[in-house]
């Protein structure tokens, strides 16, 4: 299983870590990789456009509103049998070619 989160500094909170820990419950090995990217305004226009194009071709794209995400988190917190990984797959979008 691979999960990618893109967070702002404000979203990088203790509550996020609690939810992440619950998501990974029962996993024997967890590897973390943190990548800090420059803000688009610090990047050249060409670098920004290349980043957007690469993102659009990614196989791991999900589209859901903040309310839909909050609903999934609430279900996950309230129900021990809730599987967030399979539920979030319903929001997966196809990459552009």
WOQUI-V401550 format. One record per backbone hydrogen bond with DSSP energy under -0.5 kcal/mol. NH is the residue of the N-H (numbers start at 1). CO is the residue of the C=O. Records with the same first field share a line. If there is no record, write none. Layout:
BEGIN
NH: CO  CO
END
This chain:
BEGIN
7: 5
12: 8  9
13: 11
17: 13
18: 14
19: 15
20: 16
21: 17
22: 18
23: 19
24: 20
25: 22
27: 24
35: 33
37: 35
42: 39
43: 39  40
48: 44
49: 45
50: 46
51: 47
52: 48
53: 49
54: 50
55: 51
56: 52
57: 53
58: 55
61: 59  93
63: 91
64: 62
69: 65
70: 66
71: 67
72: 68
73: 69
74: 70
75: 71
76: 72
77: 73
78: 74
79: 75
82: 79
84: 82
87: 83
88: 84
89: 85
90: 87
91: 88
92: 89
93: 61
96: 56
END
